[in-house]
Amino acid sequence: MAGDPRKDELSTDEARMVFSQLSDIGCKRVTISGGEPTTRNDWLQLIEASSSAGLKTAMITNGIGFDAQRAKMAKEAGLGLLVYSIAV
């Protein structure tokens, strides 16, 4: 999401349900990506929901505005891997 959410974009609760369903069918890992996932107000909640569902959670970000504080919050929410994308 960059700006206003799309009409078919998953809500936080819908994403929680998807993470739970993925775990139920044996999925082990999830990567949250986008666009830029940190433009969502609930990006930390998504990490926490995925991790709480028992999924190893990674995220791909462009890194803009991703400082030490955000990294700490993401780790505390359960993020196991952070990948920065670089456009050249």
BELFENUR-V479623 format. One line per field, one symbol per residue. ss: DSSP state (H for helix, E for strand, C for the rest). psi: psi as a letter, one per 30 degrees, with the letter a starting at -180 (. if undefined). burial: + if it has 24 or more other ideal C-beta (glycine too) atoms within 12 Angstrom, else -. Layout:
ss=???
psi=???
burial=???
//
This chain:
ss=CCCCCCCCCCCHHHHHHHHHHHHHCCCCEEEECCCCHHHCCCHHHHHHHHHHCCCEEEEEECCCCCCHHHHHHHHHHCEEEEEECCCC
psi=kjbkklfgkkleeeeeeeeeeeeeggkfkkkkabbjfffkfgeeeeeeeeeffgkkklkklffkgjaeeeeeeeeffgkfkkkkkkk.
burial=--------------++--+----------+++----++-+-++++++++++-+-+-+++++----+-------+--+++-++------
//
